[in-house]
């Protein structure tokens, strides 16, 4: 018999706490897109989506510019990826 893993509730912060975490992520990432290096139009992306139990946690968030963020969600490879 195969036992399925117990689903756990995801960590989802309230708006004020999420805003503080978002700023921490931007500072940690040097206010740069972690794919192309752009320093404008930055957003914070969940590596593991909230809908897949991705937490609002520092280790699950990354800074992306709007273009790379859009490409990530559409399944396309971001243009200008840093090596």
C-alpha positions in Angstrom: 0.0 0.0 0.0 1.3 3.5 -1.0 0.9 6.2 1.6 0.3 9.6 0.2 2.0 12.5 1.9 0.0 14.6 4.2 -0.8 18.0 2.7 0.4 20.8 4.9 -1.0 24.3 5.0 1.2 26.8 3.1 2.7 29.8 4.9 0.9 32.8 3.5 1.7 36.1 5.1 -0.6 39.1 5.7 -0.1 42.0 3.4 2.1 44.1 5.7 4.4 41.2 6.6 4.6 40.2 2.9 5.6 43.7 1.9 8.5 43.5 4.4 9.5 40.1 3.1 9.3 41.4 -0.5 11.7 44.2 0.4 14.1 41.7 2.0 14.1 39.6 -1.2 14.9 42.7 -3.3 17.7 43.7 -1.0 19.1 40.2 -0.9 19.1 40.0 -4.7 20.8 43.4 -5.0 17.8 45.1 -6.6 18.5 43.2 -9.8 16.6 40.6 -11.9 18.3 37.3 -11.1 17.9 36.2 -14.8 19.0 39.2 -16.9 20.4 41.6 -14.4 18.0 44.4 -15.1 17.5 47.0 -12.3 14.1 48.4 -13.2 10.5 47.1 -13.2 11.3 44.5 -10.6 8.9 41.9 -9.1 9.2 39.1 -6.6 8.4 35.7 -8.0 7.5 32.5 -6.0 9.8 29.7 -7.1 7.3 27.1 -6.0 3.9 28.6 -6.8 1.4 29.3 -4.0 -1.1 27.1 -5.7 1.5 24.2 -5.4 1.9 24.9 -1.6 4.7 27.4 -2.2 5.3 29.4 1.0 5.8 33.2 1.4 9.3 32.6 2.6 12.7 34.1 1.7 14.0 30.8 0.3 11.0 30.5 -2.0 11.2 34.0 -3.5 13.4 35.5 -6.2 13.7 38.9 -7.9 12.7 39.1 -11.6 12.0 41.9 -13.9 8.6 42.1 -15.5 9.8 40.6 -18.8 11.6 37.6 -17.2 8.7 37.1 -14.8 6.2 37.0 -17.6 8.5 34.6 -19.6 8.8 32.3 -16.5 5.0 32.0 -16.2 4.5 31.4 -19.9 7.1 28.6 -19.9 9.4 30.5 -22.2 13.1 31.0 -21.5 13.8 34.6 -20.4 15.8 36.6 -22.9 19.3 37.8 -21.9 19.8 35.2 -19.2 22.9 35.8 -17.1 25.4 32.9 -16.9 
